[in-house]
Amino acid sequence: MGTFGLRSTLQVPDLIIFGSGTLQELGVQARRFGTSAVLIRGGGSLERSGALEKALSYLLKEGVTAHEMGGVGHDPDETQVMEFVERAREIGPDLIVGMGGGSVIDTAKAVSIIATNGATVKDYWEGRAFTKPSIPYIAVPTTSGTGAEVTKNAVITGVGHSFKKSIRSELMIPDLALVDPLLTLSMPPEVTADTGLDALVQNLEAYTSKNAGPITDTLAHRGIELAGEYLLRAYHDGQDVEAREALSLASLYGGITLANAGLGLSHGLAHPLGIGYGIAHGRACAVTMPRVIQLNYPARQEKYDRVARFLSHSGNASEAFERLLVELGISTQLGSYGVREEDIPGIVRDSRGGSRGYNPIDHSDETVAAMLREML
């Protein structure tokens, strides 16, 4: 094995455009794919901020007609995705634009691939493979946390909101990620905290993953550093453009690193905690992170010691992460979110597979259950 350790790969969109004010490039970039677009978005915040009007004007200026599909919530379900798929097929657009938070970006990703491949979300959950390229897709994030604009999966909720599950394919990677940090200025403090923690945990888990390598380590290292330095600044002053730029970059790095290195136990637990107790995804990832660091420390001592320095001037990584949560007003006691001891077996069961497989230390369900009981 060489000096730099493990083999490393990197899959990213064909083009990433990053920087404050880059939304104005949307029309020019969209015109590369054609003149008819479906624009998938969330609720009213995009309209209230004026960003939607700007985006539509930039598209129109370049002769691109946009058909809007709005109303994507925090946990888009398979029914809404399939409704959007049918509408997209009727329109037959040259491209799709997803503009919003991670749920919007994922919904648009799913629509763009299923519209060309046919079948249903459920079919792909059950193992059907995508064989045809998606409709060309431009992802425009308005939050800084998920990094969904550069990943190859989409998290969709089952009917009845009883579970979340991903569909994934290399064919789902957006053609263009257009990341304008100014679009995140309108995020309220609580959303800033939750999404910023998502970016931080994604970088941290990718950095310590079994599948980490020199390329992803470089990006994750910087992503942790940026989130550690600027998250509290953005939380206390949402108009701090420098802090917003830093978090948007941390989020971008987190998306790239998770897509290429995988994640870990905290993300494995986040889905059942989020869907079962209404905890925002980034927060659900973060509340277990201090204990997960303690579990994993023997396998990644040097990396976690480096993380501690990024997050704090004293203490170990677990303590530093917990102090950050305290400063953000976030509890790590699962009981405060409504989790009961009798719920733990179900949470552990629903966390199996996926992200847990990349955790740097192998662990049993019993180990995870004991950890959760200590967190009640």
Secondary structure, 3 states (H helix, E strand, C coil): CCCCCCCCCCCCCCEEEECCCHHHHHHHHHHCCCCEEEEEECCCHHHHCCHHHHHHHHHHHCCCEEEEECCCCCCCEHHHHHHHHHHHHHHCCCEEEEEECHHHHHHHHHHHHHHHHCCCHHHHHCCCCCCCCCCCEEEEECCCCCCHHHCCEEEEECCCCCCEEEEECHHHCCCEEEECHHHHCCCCHHHHHHHHHHHHHHHHHHHHCCCCCHHHHHHHHHHHHHHHHHHHHHHHCCCCHHHHHHHHHHHHHHHHHHHHHCCCHHHHHHHHHHHHHCCCHHHHHHHCHHHHHHHHHHHCHHHHHHHHHHHCCCCCHHHHHHHHHHHCCCCCCHHHHCCCHHHHHHHHHHCCCHHHHHCCCCCCHHHHHHHHHHCC
